[in-house]
């Protein structure tokens, strides 16, 4: 049995997963600092997992339609995970921003897998701005 390991490809994938991890951190830190259920572990794991699944899909499937099916599976699976963070009480709903953040970090991972770093960076910045920057506007919007 001959193991044919491409170490250059390993380093490249580690590089991509590292970028995905790093870009999830602003959102993860925001959620963690607000004592939300998902935080420093969940968001980076979602991002690197979605990136990893897409990297495998890109490497294994040459057909763009097959790669799209992998992406659909990621989107659906992350939606399921995010749905679990939403809690409805008799008079309120919480966790919707966390659920949306989980979905956003999945999109960051997919963008990194396709080497669309500009999209991933913009998503990370906008996500952080919405979660952190607009938090102070919530009381004004309720008036």
N, CA and C atoms as a LAMMPS dump frame, in Angstrom:
ITEM: TIMESTEP
0
ITEM: NUMBER OF ATOMS
429
ITEM: BOX BOUNDS ff ff ff
-5.0000000000000000e+02 5.0000000000000000e+02
-5.0000000000000000e+02 5.0000000000000000e+02
-5.0000000000000000e+02 5.0000000000000000e+02
ITEM: ATOMS id mol type element x y z
1 1 1 N 0.851 -1.174 0
2 1 2 C 0 0 0
3 1 3 C 0.896 1.236 0
4 2 1 N 0.684 2.084 -0.974
5 2 2 C 1.494 3.282 -1.126
6 2 3 C 0.661 4.495 -0.731
7 3 1 N 1.142 5.244 0.26
8 3 2 C 0.481 6.477 0.652
9 3 3 C 1.071 7.618 -0.155
10 4 1 N 0.231 8.219 -0.938
11 4 2 C 0.667 9.342 -1.746
12 4 3 C 0.112 10.615 -1.099
13 5 1 N 0.908 11.245 -0.26
14 5 2 C 0.475 12.424 0.479
15 5 3 C 1.132 13.657 -0.12
16 6 1 N 0.298 14.594 -0.501
17 6 2 C 0.769 15.861 -1.047
18 6 3 C 0.878 16.866 0.099
19 7 1 N 2.076 17.054 0.623
20 7 2 C 2.27 17.937 1.772
21 7 3 C 2.017 19.401 1.423
22 8 1 N 2.239 19.769 0.184
23 8 2 C 1.901 21.142 -0.227
24 8 3 C 0.397 21.379 -0.118
25 9 1 N -0.394 20.384 -0.491
26 9 2 C -1.842 20.492 -0.384
27 9 3 C -2.273 20.526 1.082
28 10 1 N -1.61 19.759 1.926
29 10 2 C -1.918 19.788 3.366
30 10 3 C -1.682 21.191 3.908
31 11 1 N -0.54 21.786 3.587
32 11 2 C -0.249 23.137 4.067
33 11 3 C -1.242 24.148 3.526
34 12 1 N -1.633 23.986 2.253
35 12 2 C -2.605 24.906 1.669
36 12 3 C -3.953 24.799 2.375
37 13 1 N -4.387 23.582 2.657
38 13 2 C -5.661 23.399 3.364
39 13 3 C -5.582 23.905 4.796
40 14 1 N -4.461 23.7 5.458
41 14 2 C -4.281 24.273 6.8
42 14 3 C -4.346 25.798 6.749
43 15 1 N -3.767 26.366 5.722
44 15 2 C -3.802 27.812 5.519
45 15 3 C -5.248 28.286 5.356
46 16 1 N -6.007 27.599 4.526
47 16 2 C -7.399 27.986 4.312
48 16 3 C -8.233 27.812 5.583
49 17 1 N -8.05 26.701 6.266
50 17 2 C -8.8 26.485 7.51
51 17 3 C -8.404 27.52 8.565
52 18 1 N -7.139 27.924 8.577
53 18 2 C -6.698 28.971 9.496
54 18 3 C -7.351 30.309 9.2
55 19 1 N -7.47 30.632 7.923
56 19 2 C -8.158 31.87 7.542
57 19 3 C -9.616 31.809 7.979
58 20 1 N -10.268 30.69 7.724
59 20 2 C -11.668 30.529 8.128
60 20 3 C -11.805 30.691 9.642
61 21 1 N -10.919 30.058 10.389
62 21 2 C -10.942 30.156 11.846
63 21 3 C -10.784 31.609 12.286
64 22 1 N -9.789 32.286 11.738
65 22 2 C -9.502 33.666 12.117
66 22 3 C -10.687 34.589 11.816
67 23 1 N -11.329 34.405 10.663
68 23 2 C -12.436 35.282 10.273
69 23 3 C -13.695 35.039 11.104
70 24 1 N -13.798 33.898 11.763
71 24 2 C -14.939 33.636 12.638
72 24 3 C -14.767 34.265 14.015
73 25 1 N -13.545 34.591 14.381
74 25 2 C -13.271 35.066 15.739
75 25 3 C -13.995 36.355 16.137
76 26 1 N -14.08 37.383 15.281
77 26 2 C -14.8 38.584 15.736
78 26 3 C -16.246 38.295 16.143
79 27 1 N -16.925 37.473 15.374
80 27 2 C -18.311 37.124 15.691
81 27 3 C -18.352 36.262 16.944
82 28 1 N -17.435 35.312 17.053
83 28 2 C -17.383 34.429 18.213
84 28 3 C -17.104 35.195 19.498
85 29 1 N -16.183 36.134 19.444
86 29 2 C -15.856 36.936 20.63
87 29 3 C -17.06 37.772 21.045
88 30 1 N -17.756 38.362 20.078
89 30 2 C -18.955 39.14 20.398
90 30 3 C -19.999 38.281 21.092
91 31 1 N -20.287 37.136 20.544
92 31 2 C -21.311 36.265 21.135
93 31 3 C -20.878 35.76 22.513
94 32 1 N -19.6 35.436 22.653
95 32 2 C -19.086 34.951 23.937
96 32 3 C -19.143 36.053 24.986
97 33 1 N -18.807 37.279 24.609
98 33 2 C -18.791 38.386 25.57
99 33 3 C -20.193 38.732 26.049
100 34 1 N -21.193 38.37 25.286
101 34 2 C -22.581 38.636 25.68
102 34 3 C -23.213 37.427 26.374
103 35 1 N -22.378 36.439 26.683
104 35 2 C -22.813 35.231 27.398
105 35 3 C -23.933 34.504 26.659
106 36 1 N -23.804 34.411 25.352
107 36 2 C -24.76 33.647 24.549
108 36 3 C -24.358 32.178 24.591
109 37 1 N -25.263 31.293 24.211
110 37 2 C -24.981 29.867 24.265
111 37 3 C -23.861 29.429 23.35
112 38 1 N -23.781 30.046 22.189
113 38 2 C -22.716 29.72 21.234
114 38 3 C -21.686 30.836 21.29
115 39 1 N -20.424 30.469 21.181
116 39 2 C -19.399 31.502 21.291
117 39 3 C -18.075 31.094 20.7
118 40 1 N -17.038 31.166 21.522
119 40 2 C -15.667 30.988 21.052
120 40 3 C -15.376 29.621 20.454
121 41 1 N -16.117 28.624 20.834
122 41 2 C -15.882 27.303 20.246
123 41 3 C -16.807 27.04 19.067
124 42 1 N -18.071 27.382 19.212
125 42 2 C -19.074 27.027 18.205
126 42 3 C -18.829 27.709 16.869
127 43 1 N -18.663 29.029 16.867
128 43 2 C -18.551 29.756 15.601
129 43 3 C -17.326 29.35 14.792
130 44 1 N -16.129 29.276 15.394
131 44 2 C -14.99 28.802 14.59
132 44 3 C -15.156 27.361 14.112
133 45 1 N -15.765 26.504 14.933
134 45 2 C -15.978 25.121 14.497
135 45 3 C -16.927 25.05 13.307
136 46 1 N -17.982 25.844 13.329
137 46 2 C -18.908 25.879 12.191
138 46 3 C -18.181 26.369 10.944
139 47 1 N -17.362 27.394 11.097
140 47 2 C -16.657 27.966 9.948
141 47 3 C -15.654 26.985 9.356
142 48 1 N -14.825 26.377 10.207
143 48 2 C -13.827 25.458 9.651
144 48 3 C -14.477 24.172 9.159
145 49 1 N -15.569 23.757 9.765
146 49 2 C -16.262 22.556 9.278
147 49 3 C -16.872 22.796 7.907
148 50 1 N -17.54 23.927 7.744
149 50 2 C -18.134 24.207 6.433
150 50 3 C -17.044 24.379 5.374
151 51 1 N -15.938 24.995 5.757
152 51 2 C -14.81 25.126 4.838
153 51 3 C -14.258 23.745 4.477
154 52 1 N -14.105 22.89 5.475
155 52 2 C -13.551 21.551 5.229
156 52 3 C -14.462 20.716 4.335
157 53 1 N -15.772 20.726 4.604
158 53 2 C -16.697 19.975 3.748
159 53 3 C -16.631 20.476 2.311
160 54 1 N -16.538 21.797 2.152
161 54 2 C -16.493 22.35 0.802
162 54 3 C -15.165 22.035 0.134
163 55 1 N -14.056 22.058 0.896
164 55 2 C -12.761 21.688 0.328
165 55 3 C -12.781 20.25 -0.191
166 56 1 N -13.382 19.366 0.574
167 56 2 C -13.5 17.97 0.132
168 56 3 C -14.356 17.903 -1.12
169 57 1 N -15.488 18.614 -1.108
170 57 2 C -16.355 18.617 -2.287
171 57 3 C -15.662 19.136 -3.526
172 58 1 N -14.876 20.196 -3.369
173 58 2 C -14.144 20.77 -4.499
174 58 3 C -13.098 19.778 -5.016
175 59 1 N -12.4 19.111 -4.093
176 59 2 C -11.34 18.179 -4.489
177 59 3 C -11.884 16.876 -5.081
178 60 1 N -13.025 16.44 -4.597
179 60 2 C -13.56 15.143 -5.023
180 60 3 C -14.443 15.268 -6.266
181 61 1 N -15.234 16.323 -6.332
182 61 2 C -16.174 16.484 -7.433
183 61 3 C -15.704 17.583 -8.384
184 62 1 N -15.525 17.235 -9.628
185 62 2 C -15.157 18.228 -10.639
186 62 3 C -16.39 18.94 -11.184
187 63 1 N -17.523 18.277 -11.09
188 63 2 C -18.769 18.821 -11.611
189 63 3 C -19.295 19.921 -10.685
190 64 1 N -19.529 21.127 -11.213
191 64 2 C -20.049 22.208 -10.373
192 64 3 C -21.398 21.886 -9.723
193 65 1 N -22.216 21.074 -10.402
194 65 2 C -23.51 20.703 -9.817
195 65 3 C -23.322 19.831 -8.586
196 66 1 N -22.356 18.945 -8.614
197 66 2 C -22.07 18.111 -7.45
198 66 3 C -21.533 18.963 -6.302
199 67 1 N -20.677 19.936 -6.634
200 67 2 C -20.175 20.843 -5.603
201 67 3 C -21.321 21.672 -5.01
202 68 1 N -22.266 22.051 -5.844
203 68 2 C -23.427 22.806 -5.364
204 68 3 C -24.251 21.968 -4.395
205 69 1 N -24.367 20.677 -4.645
206 69 2 C -25.11 19.804 -3.723
207 69 3 C -24.415 19.724 -2.364
208 70 1 N -23.09 19.719 -2.378
209 70 2 C -22.349 19.757 -1.108
210 70 3 C -22.671 21.059 -0.382
211 71 1 N -22.665 22.157 -1.119
212 71 2 C -22.98 23.453 -0.512
213 71 3 C -24.404 23.472 0.037
214 72 1 N -25.357 22.888 -0.689
215 72 2 C -26.739 22.828 -0.207
216 72 3 C -26.81 22.067 1.108
217 73 1 N -26.064 20.982 1.183
218 73 2 C -26.036 20.197 2.423
219 73 3 C -25.475 20.997 3.584
220 74 1 N -24.435 21.769 3.315
221 74 2 C -23.85 22.621 4.358
222 74 3 C -24.867 23.655 4.818
223 75 1 N -25.506 24.313 3.882
224 75 2 C -26.487 25.348 4.208
225 75 3 C -27.621 24.762 5.047
226 76 1 N -28.12 23.606 4.648
227 76 2 C -29.21 22.965 5.38
228 76 3 C -28.765 22.543 6.777
229 77 1 N -27.606 21.931 6.866
230 77 2 C -27.11 21.469 8.161
231 77 3 C -26.857 22.605 9.127
232 78 1 N -26.297 23.69 8.637
233 78 2 C -26.033 24.831 9.514
234 78 3 C -27.35 25.493 9.918
235 79 1 N -28.314 25.512 9.026
236 79 2 C -29.642 26.028 9.387
237 79 3 C -30.256 25.217 10.511
238 80 1 N -30.054 23.915 10.483
239 80 2 C -30.555 23.044 11.546
240 80 3 C -29.862 23.355 12.872
241 81 1 N -28.542 23.533 12.831
242 81 2 C -27.787 23.872 14.042
243 81 3 C -28.246 25.227 14.586
244 82 1 N -28.367 26.208 13.706
245 82 2 C -28.815 27.538 14.123
246 82 3 C -30.208 27.514 14.709
247 83 1 N -31.087 26.704 14.12
248 83 2 C -32.452 26.588 14.646
249 83 3 C -32.476 26.103 16.082
250 84 1 N -31.496 25.298 16.445
251 84 2 C -31.42 24.809 17.819
252 84 3 C -31.035 25.882 18.821
253 85 1 N -30.52 27.01 18.349
254 85 2 C -30.133 28.084 19.269
255 85 3 C -31.277 29.063 19.523
256 86 1 N -32.389 28.912 18.807
257 86 2 C -33.531 29.811 18.982
258 86 3 C -34.457 29.242 20.05
259 87 1 N -34.76 30.09 21.017
260 87 2 C -35.626 29.681 22.125
261 87 3 C -36.837 30.604 22.158
262 88 1 N -38.035 30.005 22.152
263 88 2 C -39.272 30.781 22.206
264 88 3 C -39.939 30.552 23.551
265 89 1 N -40.147 31.654 24.262
266 89 2 C -40.919 31.623 25.497
267 89 3 C -42.312 32.142 25.183
268 90 1 N -43.15 32.204 26.18
269 90 2 C -44.517 32.658 25.941
270 90 3 C -44.579 34.102 25.446
271 91 1 N -43.633 34.934 25.865
272 91 2 C -43.695 36.339 25.483
273 91 3 C -42.468 36.852 24.724
274 92 1 N -41.527 35.986 24.419
275 92 2 C -40.334 36.467 23.723
276 92 3 C -39.656 35.347 22.943
277 93 1 N -38.797 35.77 22.045
278 93 2 C -37.969 34.85 21.265
279 93 3 C -36.53 35.313 21.42
280 94 1 N -35.622 34.385 21.695
281 94 2 C -34.209 34.749 21.81
282 94 3 C -33.368 33.772 21
283 95 1 N -32.188 34.212 20.685
284 95 2 C -31.246 33.368 19.954
285 95 3 C -31.273 33.539 18.45
286 96 1 N -32.103 34.447 17.954
287 96 2 C -32.177 34.601 16.497
288 96 3 C -30.892 35.206 15.935
289 97 1 N -30.281 36.148 16.651
290 97 2 C -29.02 36.729 16.175
291 97 3 C -27.907 35.686 16.216
292 98 1 N -27.906 34.858 17.234
293 98 2 C -26.909 33.789 17.308
294 98 3 C -27.099 32.807 16.159
295 99 1 N -28.358 32.455 15.868
296 99 2 C -28.645 31.543 14.755
297 99 3 C -28.177 32.142 13.43
298 100 1 N -28.462 33.425 13.236
299 100 2 C -28.029 34.094 12.004
300 100 3 C -26.506 34.164 11.935
301 101 1 N -25.865 34.377 13.076
302 101 2 C -24.407 34.405 13.122
303 101 3 C -23.8 33.06 12.777
304 102 1 N -24.428 31.994 13.247
305 102 2 C -23.955 30.64 12.916
306 102 3 C -24.051 30.417 11.413
307 103 1 N -25.152 30.824 10.836
308 103 2 C -25.33 30.682 9.391
309 103 3 C -24.297 31.518 8.631
310 104 1 N -24.052 32.726 9.122
311 104 2 C -23.07 33.613 8.495
312 104 3 C -21.675 33.006 8.534
313 105 1 N -21.296 32.422 9.661
314 105 2 C -19.953 31.842 9.736
315 105 3 C -19.822 30.63 8.816
316 106 1 N -20.915 29.93 8.58
317 106 2 C -20.877 28.86 7.581
318 106 3 C -20.599 29.406 6.194
319 107 1 N -21.213 30.542 5.88
320 107 2 C -20.971 31.18 4.579
321 107 3 C -19.517 31.642 4.457
322 108 1 N -18.948 32.102 5.564
323 108 2 C -17.536 32.493 5.56
324 108 3 C -16.667 31.288 5.207
325 109 1 N -16.967 30.152 5.816
326 109 2 C -16.197 28.942 5.539
327 109 3 C -16.277 28.512 4.083
328 110 1 N -17.464 28.583 3.501
329 110 2 C -17.624 28.216 2.091
330 110 3 C -16.863 29.193 1.201
331 111 1 N -16.949 30.479 1.512
332 111 2 C -16.235 31.482 0.716
333 111 3 C -14.724 31.245 0.761
334 112 1 N -14.207 30.911 1.93
335 112 2 C -12.766 30.639 2.043
336 112 3 C -12.403 29.395 1.234
337 113 1 N -13.243 28.372 1.276
338 113 2 C -12.95 27.143 0.525
339 113 3 C -12.822 27.428 -0.969
340 114 1 N -13.633 28.347 -1.465
341 114 2 C -13.563 28.716 -2.877
342 114 3 C -12.531 29.819 -3.14
343 115 1 N -11.727 30.118 -2.133
344 115 2 C -10.686 31.144 -2.224
345 115 3 C -11.263 32.51 -2.561
346 116 1 N -12.458 32.762 -2.131
347 116 2 C -13.089 34.07 -2.286
348 116 3 C -12.914 34.82 -0.969
349 117 1 N -11.663 35.117 -0.678
350 117 2 C -11.295 35.721 0.597
351 117 3 C -11.94 37.093 0.78
352 118 1 N -12.107 37.829 -0.317
353 118 2 C -12.724 39.156 -0.205
354 118 3 C -14.156 39.041 0.301
355 119 1 N -14.884 38.027 -0.158
356 119 2 C -16.247 37.811 0.325
357 119 3 C -16.216 37.423 1.801
358 120 1 N -15.321 36.529 2.157
359 120 2 C -15.224 36.071 3.545
360 120 3 C -14.875 37.215 4.491
361 121 1 N -13.958 38.081 4.076
362 121 2 C -13.574 39.224 4.916
363 121 3 C -14.748 40.18 5.085
364 122 1 N -15.442 40.486 3.991
365 122 2 C -16.599 41.38 4.063
366 122 3 C -17.682 40.78 4.958
367 123 1 N -17.949 39.487 4.83
368 123 2 C -18.948 38.839 5.682
369 123 3 C -18.559 38.926 7.156
370 124 1 N -17.295 38.691 7.453
371 124 2 C -16.831 38.766 8.836
372 124 3 C -16.992 40.175 9.397
373 125 1 N -16.587 41.169 8.629
374 125 2 C -16.689 42.564 9.089
375 125 3 C -18.14 43.005 9.265
376 126 1 N -18.972 42.701 8.284
377 126 2 C -20.378 43.091 8.383
378 126 3 C -21.067 42.349 9.529
379 127 1 N -20.774 41.062 9.669
380 127 2 C -21.365 40.293 10.767
381 127 3 C -20.997 40.869 12.121
382 128 1 N -19.723 41.214 12.29
383 128 2 C -19.298 41.806 13.551
384 128 3 C -19.98 43.151 13.767
385 129 1 N -20.049 43.967 12.718
386 129 2 C -20.704 45.267 12.841
387 129 3 C -22.174 45.12 13.236
388 130 1 N -22.875 44.204 12.602
389 130 2 C -24.296 44.017 12.905
390 130 3 C -24.482 43.526 14.339
391 131 1 N -23.689 42.547 14.746
392 131 2 C -23.861 41.988 16.093
393 131 3 C -23.364 42.926 17.185
394 132 1 N -22.253 43.597 16.947
395 132 2 C -21.661 44.457 17.977
396 132 3 C -22.134 45.897 17.832
397 133 1 N -22.003 46.435 16.641
398 133 2 C -22.296 47.85 16.423
399 133 3 C -23.76 48.209 16.535
400 134 1 N -24.615 47.357 16.036
401 134 2 C -26.043 47.664 16.068
402 134 3 C -26.718 47.275 17.377
403 135 1 N -26.022 46.587 18.26
404 135 2 C -26.586 46.206 19.561
405 135 3 C -27.046 47.437 20.334
406 136 1 N -26.279 48.501 20.252
407 136 2 C -26.612 49.737 20.975
408 136 3 C -27.845 50.423 20.385
409 137 1 N -28.201 50.112 19.145
410 137 2 C -29.358 50.717 18.487
411 137 3 C -30.664 50.004 18.818
412 138 1 N -30.584 48.814 19.384
413 138 2 C -31.808 48.058 19.663
414 138 3 C -32.776 48.808 20.573
415 139 1 N -32.321 49.429 21.676
416 139 2 C -33.283 50.163 22.52
417 139 3 C -33.946 51.324 21.779
418 140 1 N -33.215 51.987 20.897
419 140 2 C -33.795 53.094 20.123
420 140 3 C -34.856 52.589 19.16
421 141 1 N -34.642 51.423 18.58
422 141 2 C -35.586 50.862 17.613
423 141 3 C -36.873 50.403 18.279
424 142 1 N -36.815 50.061 19.549
425 142 2 C -38.011 49.584 20.264
426 142 3 C -38.93 50.707 20.685
427 143 1 N -38.444 51.952 20.664
428 143 2 C -39.272 53.095 21.111
429 143 3 C -40.28 53.486 20.082
